Amino acid sequence: MDIVTSTDPLVVARALVLHDLTSTDVATPANVSLLEEAVAQRRWWLEQWADGAPYVAGLVAQDVQDGLLGTSGRWPLCRSCDVDDLHPLYVDPDLGGPDPQWVCEQTGTVVAPLGNL
C-alpha cells in the first residue's frame, strides 16, 4: 500500500484531527461534518495569512473542540491522569502552533501531539 502525503496544511490538519476524533470514538458523521466545516473556514483564513500555515492544525482542533462543546460536550477528555472528575485536554500553544499538542487541563501535562491520541 502506498502512503499518500500532502504538503497542504489543511489536509494535514484534517488528517490529524480526524485521527484524534477516531481514536477517542467520537468520529460520528455529524462530528466529521463539523471538522469539514472548520477546515473550510480555516481555508479562507489561511488564504489571507499564508504565514499562518504552522498554526492552522491547532486552530482547526480548537474549532472542532468549540463546535463539539455545543453539541456533544467537552472533547477530548483526559485519560492520562488520576483525577476523578472528567476534564478535557486543550491545545497548546493557545494560537494552535507550531507543533500543537494536547495538554491536560488539570495538571498541565503534555498528553500527546495533535494527531496522536
Sequence and secondary structure as in RCSB ss.txt:
>XXXX:A:sequence
MDIVTSTDPLVVARALVLHDLTSTDVATPANVSLLEEAVAQRRWWLEQWADGAPYVAGLVAQDVQDGLLGTSGRW
PLCRSCDVDDLHPLYVDPDLGGPDPQWVCEQTGTVVAPLGNL
>XXXX:A:secstr
        HHHHHHHHHHHHHHHTT   HHHHHHHHHHHHHHHHHHHH GGGGGGHHHHHHHHHHHHHHHHT S 
SB  SS  SS  BEEEESTT  SS EEEETTT  EEEETT  
